[in-house]
Amino acid sequence: MQPNDITFFKRFQADILAGRKTITLRDEAESHFKAGDILRVGRYEDDAYFCTIQVTATSTITLDTLTEKHAEQENMSLTELRQVITEIYPGQDRFYVIDFKCL
């Protein structure tokens, strides 16, 4: 079985597959992805493969500079996005934005 390159929480799977979630915010451990990369995507909970994405752009951001556009690309409100990111990455402020599309 081929390993997955990146994982997402199961709750995001439907939004990714429907094209409603088109970015992900990650910490430095996943800052190595670059535009053009083709990635196998799995669920965080069980690492089961569910799609392939292509990275279309990358950038860096801080929690304070997140915008409504980022929230829209995550398919949630800005308040919800900040809360989710704070829960996943407590105490961190610098993040790597990975823009992607499903293939």
RAKAHU-V781657 format. One line per field, one symbol per residue. phi: phi as a letter, one per 30 degrees, with the letter a starting at -180 (. if undefined). psi: psi as a letter, one per 40 degrees, with the letter a starting at -180 (. if undefined). A space follows every 50 residues. Layout:
phi=???
psi=???
This chain:
phi=.ddddabbdedcedddddidcbbbcbceecdddbejdcbdcbdedbiddb abbcdcabacacedcdbedddddciaddddddddddddbdicbcbcdcda bdc
psi=hhiidiiiideedddddeedheiihiaddfeeiihehhhhhihddeehhe ihihhdiiiiiiddeiiddddddefiidddddddddddgheidhihhhhi ii.
